[in-house]
């Protein structure tokens, strides 16, 4: 095998509006972040396929010959996932990140990826999302693949080409949670109280659409203080929606309270139940609230999946490049090894 080296990356992502509601056919707005995940792909002559994820303390290696019997065809799908569960020793329903990384890697490697088409990358990244989340909306893998700001509705992805550059503060509460269980809990609540919860979903849909319209106006005529007022109010409204759905958490409530004390507006992003929250920063605002676990500032609208040369990456990043792997993003490219 030719021994070579390639570098690829994918952006981080955040959901502006539409979490959980998007699973039920409503509009969601997702943004890519310039907090990127990097992956180093190295060809070897060892006859093995290896995966190394130092940040979640995972290293596994298999002989290529041992993997071949698992593949009866090159189409992948549910049957392949079940065979790989048994091969990798991953229990049904497991949410351990190391196990999920191994399972997602094996699935994507054995699916036979040989091209670089983004649509195909997105499709297989979605299969990785299914392994982890059970019933994903498709938003996460789409925005990580194409980058920018995307409108997602009923499976249709629409890039928003004319949008302003926004800055957000991303806070990791470090509270672990299961996306699969949270999504299931929202579904159960909708089934139990349809006359209450369906209007909530409709209201979330209206928030997403109003935000989209506001962003387009900001891009066309320039951002105004009044438009930032609108964006902040929409974040407050949507955060209350998500609490009604049952996906809030005291750590997220603390984030909203602390940032509001500094004149900033926040909401959870993603599945909720802990995880991360986002805070909108107005132009020129350098306020960073204290007493929050992990803070990162980021601009939205980052590029999607990209390939890099080693010369384009600084030495420190190259030394550490395999540390920040993300399952459905970078592992969807690991078949290049």
C-alpha positions as CSV (number, residue, x, y, z in Angstrom):
1,X,0.0,0.0,0.0
2,X,1.2,3.5,-0.8
3,X,2.3,5.2,2.5
4,X,1.0,8.7,2.4
5,X,-0.6,11.4,4.6
6,X,-3.7,13.5,4.1
7,X,-5.5,16.0,6.3
8,X,-9.2,16.7,6.3
9,X,-11.4,18.8,8.6
10,X,-15.1,19.5,9.2
11,X,-16.7,22.4,11.1
12,X,-18.4,22.4,14.4
13,X,-22.1,23.1,14.3
14,X,-24.8,24.7,16.4
15,X,-28.6,24.7,16.0
16,X,-29.9,28.3,16.0
17,X,-33.6,27.2,16.2
18,X,-35.7,24.1,15.6
19,X,-34.1,21.5,17.9
20,X,-36.5,18.5,18.4
21,X,-39.2,20.2,16.4
22,X,-37.2,19.4,13.2
23,X,-37.7,15.7,13.9
24,X,-41.4,16.3,13.6
25,X,-41.3,18.1,10.3
26,X,-40.7,21.7,11.4
27,X,-38.1,24.1,10.1
28,X,-34.6,24.2,11.7
29,X,-31.7,26.6,11.2
30,X,-28.3,25.2,11.7
31,X,-24.9,27.0,11.5
32,X,-21.4,25.8,11.0
33,X,-18.8,27.1,13.5
34,X,-15.1,27.8,13.0
35,X,-14.3,25.4,15.8
36,X,-13.1,22.6,13.4
37,X,-12.5,18.9,13.9
38,X,-9.3,17.7,12.2
39,X,-8.4,14.2,11.1
40,X,-5.0,12.9,9.9
41,X,-5.2,10.0,7.5
42,X,-2.1,7.9,7.1
43,X,-1.6,5.0,4.8
44,X,0.5,2.1,6.2
45,X,2.0,-1.2,5.0
46,X,0.9,-3.1,8.1
47,X,-2.2,-4.8,6.6
48,X,-4.2,-3.3,9.4
49,X,-7.0,-0.7,9.8
50,X,-6.4,1.4,12.9
51,X,-8.4,4.1,14.6
52,X,-6.9,6.3,17.3
53,X,-9.0,8.8,19.2
54,X,-6.9,10.0,22.1
55,X,-9.4,12.5,23.5
56,X,-11.8,9.6,24.3
57,X,-9.0,7.1,25.1
58,X,-9.8,4.8,22.3
59,X,-7.4,2.8,20.1
60,X,-8.4,-0.2,18.0
61,X,-6.8,-2.1,15.2
62,X,-7.9,-5.0,13.0
63,X,-6.3,-7.1,10.3
64,X,-7.9,-6.2,6.9
65,X,-8.5,-9.9,6.3
66,X,-10.5,-10.2,9.5
67,X,-12.9,-7.5,8.4
68,X,-13.7,-8.9,4.9
69,X,-16.1,-11.7,6.0
70,X,-18.3,-9.0,7.6
71,X,-19.2,-7.6,4.2
72,X,-21.5,-9.7,2.1
73,X,-22.1,-6.7,-0.2
74,X,-21.0,-3.1,-0.5
75,X,-24.3,-1.5,0.4
76,X,-24.1,-1.3,4.1
77,X,-27.4,-0.6,5.9
78,X,-29.0,-2.0,9.0
79,X,-27.8,-5.6,8.6
80,X,-24.2,-4.4,8.4
81,X,-24.7,-2.3,11.6
82,X,-25.9,-5.4,13.5
83,X,-23.0,-7.5,12.3
84,X,-20.6,-4.8,13.4
85,X,-22.2,-4.6,16.8
86,X,-21.4,-8.2,17.4
87,X,-17.9,-8.0,15.9
88,X,-17.0,-4.9,18.0
89,X,-18.7,-6.1,21.1
90,X,-21.0,-3.1,21.3
91,X,-24.2,-3.8,23.3
92,X,-27.6,-2.8,21.8
93,X,-28.5,0.7,23.2
94,X,-24.9,1.5,24.3
95,X,-24.1,5.2,24.5
96,X,-20.4,4.8,25.4
97,X,-18.5,7.2,23.2
98,X,-15.5,4.9,22.7
99,X,-17.8,2.0,21.6
100,X,-19.8,4.3,19.3
101,X,-16.6,5.6,17.7
102,X,-15.4,2.1,16.9
103,X,-18.8,1.1,15.5
104,X,-19.2,4.2,13.4
105,X,-15.7,3.8,12.0
106,X,-16.2,0.2,11.1
107,X,-19.5,1.0,9.4
108,X,-18.1,3.8,7.3
109,X,-14.9,1.9,6.4
110,X,-16.8,-1.2,5.3
111,X,-19.4,0.7,3.3
112,X,-16.8,1.0,0.6
113,X,-16.4,4.8,0.2
114,X,-14.2,5.5,-2.8
115,X,-15.3,9.0,-3.8
116,X,-15.3,12.6,-2.5
117,X,-18.8,13.6,-3.3
118,X,-20.3,15.6,-0.5
119,X,-23.7,14.1,-1.0
120,X,-22.3,10.7,-0.4
121,X,-20.3,11.8,2.6
122,X,-23.4,13.3,4.1
123,X,-25.4,10.1,3.5
124,X,-22.9,8.0,5.3
125,X,-22.4,10.5,8.1
126,X,-26.2,10.2,8.6
127,X,-25.8,6.5,9.0
128,X,-23.3,7.2,11.8
129,X,-25.8,9.5,13.4
130,X,-28.4,6.7,13.4
131,X,-25.9,4.5,15.2
132,X,-25.5,7.1,18.0
133,X,-28.9,8.8,18.1
134,X,-31.4,6.3,16.8
135,X,-33.7,8.8,15.0
136,X,-31.6,11.8,13.9
137,X,-33.1,14.6,11.9
138,X,-30.2,14.9,9.5
139,X,-29.4,18.4,10.4
140,X,-26.1,17.8,12.2
141,X,-24.4,15.8,9.4
142,X,-25.7,18.2,6.7
143,X,-24.3,21.4,8.2
144,X,-21.0,19.7,9.0
145,X,-20.7,18.5,5.4
146,X,-21.6,21.6,3.5
147,X,-20.9,24.3,6.1
148,X,-22.5,27.8,6.1
149,X,-26.0,28.3,7.4
150,X,-28.6,25.8,6.4
151,X,-32.4,25.7,6.5
152,X,-33.6,22.1,7.1
153,X,-37.2,21.2,6.6
154,X,-38.7,17.7,6.1
155,X,-35.5,16.3,4.7
156,X,-34.8,19.2,2.3
157,X,-31.6,21.2,2.8
158,X,-31.5,24.8,1.6
159,X,-28.2,26.8,2.1
160,X,-28.8,30.4,3.0
161,X,-26.5,32.3,0.8
162,X,-27.2,35.8,1.9
163,X,-26.8,35.9,5.7
164,X,-24.8,38.1,8.0
165,X,-21.7,37.0,9.9
166,X,-22.8,36.4,13.5
167,X,-20.7,35.8,16.6
168,X,-21.7,33.5,19.3
169,X,-20.4,32.3,22.7
170,X,-20.5,28.5,22.9
171,X,-20.7,27.1,26.5
172,X,-20.2,23.4,27.3
173,X,-22.0,22.7,30.5
174,X,-20.1,19.3,30.7
175,X,-23.4,17.7,31.7
176,X,-23.6,14.3,29.8
177,X,-26.9,13.3,28.2
178,X,-28.3,10.8,25.8
179,X,-29.7,12.4,22.6
180,X,-31.6,9.2,21.8
181,X,-33.4,9.3,25.2
182,X,-34.2,13.0,24.9
183,X,-35.6,12.7,21.4
184,X,-37.7,9.8,22.6
185,X,-38.9,11.8,25.6
186,X,-40.2,14.6,23.4
187,X,-42.0,12.2,21.2
188,X,-43.7,10.6,24.2
189,X,-44.8,14.0,25.5
190,X,-46.3,14.9,22.1
191,X,-48.2,11.7,22.0
192,X,-49.4,12.2,25.5
193,X,-50.4,15.8,25.2
194,X,-51.0,16.5,21.5
195,X,-53.3,19.4,21.9
196,X,-50.6,21.1,24.0
197,X,-47.4,20.1,22.3
198,X,-48.4,20.4,18.7
199,X,-48.9,24.1,19.0
200,X,-45.5,24.4,20.7
201,X,-44.0,22.7,17.6
202,X,-45.8,25.2,15.4
203,X,-44.5,28.1,17.5
204,X,-40.9,26.8,17.2
205,X,-41.4,26.6,13.4
206,X,-42.6,30.2,13.4
207,X,-39.5,31.2,15.4
208,X,-37.2,29.5,12.9
209,X,-38.9,31.2,9.9
210,X,-38.9,34.6,11.6
211,X,-35.2,34.2,12.4
212,X,-34.5,33.3,8.8
213,X,-36.3,36.4,7.5
214,X,-34.5,38.6,10.0
215,X,-31.1,37.2,8.9
216,X,-31.9,37.8,5.2
217,X,-32.9,41.4,6.0
218,X,-29.7,42.0,7.9
219,X,-27.7,40.7,5.0
220,X,-29.5,42.9,2.5
221,X,-29.9,46.2,4.4
222,X,-27.2,45.9,7.1
223,X,-27.6,44.9,10.7
224,X,-29.4,47.2,13.0
225,X,-29.8,47.2,16.8
226,X,-33.5,46.5,16.3
227,X,-32.7,43.4,14.4
228,X,-30.4,42.1,17.1
229,X,-33.2,42.8,19.5
230,X,-35.4,40.5,17.5
231,X,-32.7,37.8,17.3
232,X,-32.3,38.0,21.1
233,X,-36.0,37.8,21.8
234,X,-36.3,34.8,19.5
235,X,-33.6,33.0,21.5
236,X,-35.5,33.6,24.7
237,X,-38.7,32.4,23.3
238,X,-37.2,29.2,21.8
239,X,-35.4,28.4,25.1
240,X,-38.8,28.5,26.8
241,X,-40.2,26.2,24.1
242,X,-37.4,23.7,24.8
243,X,-38.0,23.8,28.5
244,X,-41.7,23.0,27.9
245,X,-40.5,20.0,25.8
246,X,-38.7,18.7,28.8
247,X,-35.1,19.0,27.5
248,X,-33.9,21.8,29.7
249,X,-31.4,21.4,32.6
250,X,-30.4,23.4,35.7
251,X,-27.0,24.0,34.2
252,X,-28.6,25.5,31.1
253,X,-30.9,27.7,33.2
254,X,-27.8,28.9,35.1
255,X,-26.1,29.8,31.8
256,X,-29.2,31.8,30.7
257,X,-29.4,33.6,34.0
258,X,-25.7,34.5,34.2
259,X,-25.5,35.7,30.6
260,X,-28.7,37.8,31.0
261,X,-27.1,39.5,34.0
262,X,-24.5,40.7,31.4
263,X,-27.1,41.8,28.9
264,X,-26.7,38.7,26.8
265,X,-29.3,36.2,25.6
266,X,-28.7,32.4,25.5
267,X,-30.4,29.1,24.7
268,X,-29.5,25.5,24.6
269,X,-28.3,24.1,21.3
270,X,-28.8,20.5,20.1
271,X,-30.5,17.9,22.2
272,X,-30.5,19.7,25.5
273,X,-30.5,18.0,28.8
274,X,-27.1,19.5,29.4
275,X,-24.6,19.6,26.6
276,X,-24.0,23.1,25.1
277,X,-25.6,26.4,25.0
278,X,-25.1,29.4,22.7
279,X,-25.1,33.1,23.5
280,X,-25.5,35.7,20.8
281,X,-22.8,38.4,20.8
282,X,-23.5,41.8,19.3
283,X,-20.8,43.4,17.2
284,X,-18.1,44.8,19.4
285,X,-19.3,42.9,22.5
286,X,-16.3,41.3,24.3
287,X,-18.2,40.4,27.5
288,X,-17.5,36.9,28.7
289,X,-19.6,35.8,31.6
290,X,-17.7,34.1,34.4
291,X,-18.5,30.9,36.3
292,X,-19.5,29.0,33.2
293,X,-17.7,25.6,32.7
294,X,-16.1,25.9,29.2
295,X,-16.3,28.9,26.9
296,X,-15.5,29.2,23.2
297,X,-16.2,32.2,21.0
298,X,-16.9,31.4,17.3
299,X,-18.1,33.0,14.2
300,X,-20.8,31.1,12.3
301,X,-20.8,30.3,8.6
302,X,-17.6,28.3,8.5
303,X,-16.6,26.2,5.4
304,X,-17.8,22.6,5.2
305,X,-15.6,19.5,4.9
306,X,-12.2,20.6,3.6
307,X,-8.9,19.0,2.7
308,X,-5.6,20.5,3.8
309,X,-2.0,20.2,3.0
310,X,0.4,19.8,6.0
311,X,1.9,23.1,5.0
312,X,-1.4,24.9,5.5
313,X,-1.6,23.7,9.1
314,X,0.7,25.1,11.8
315,X,3.1,22.7,13.6
316,X,1.2,22.7,16.9
317,X,-2.0,21.7,15.1
318,X,-0.3,18.9,13.2
319,X,1.1,17.5,16.4
320,X,-2.3,17.4,17.9
321,X,-4.5,16.9,14.9
322,X,-5.9,13.5,15.8
323,X,-7.1,14.6,19.2
324,X,-10.4,16.2,18.4
325,X,-12.2,13.6,16.3
326,X,-15.9,13.8,15.9
327,X,-17.9,10.7,15.0
328,X,-20.2,11.6,12.2
329,X,-18.0,14.4,10.9
330,X,-14.4,13.2,10.5
331,X,-15.0,9.5,10.7
332,X,-17.1,9.7,7.6
333,X,-13.8,10.3,5.8
334,X,-11.7,7.7,7.6
335,X,-12.2,5.2,4.7
336,X,-9.3,7.0,2.9
337,X,-6.8,5.3,5.3
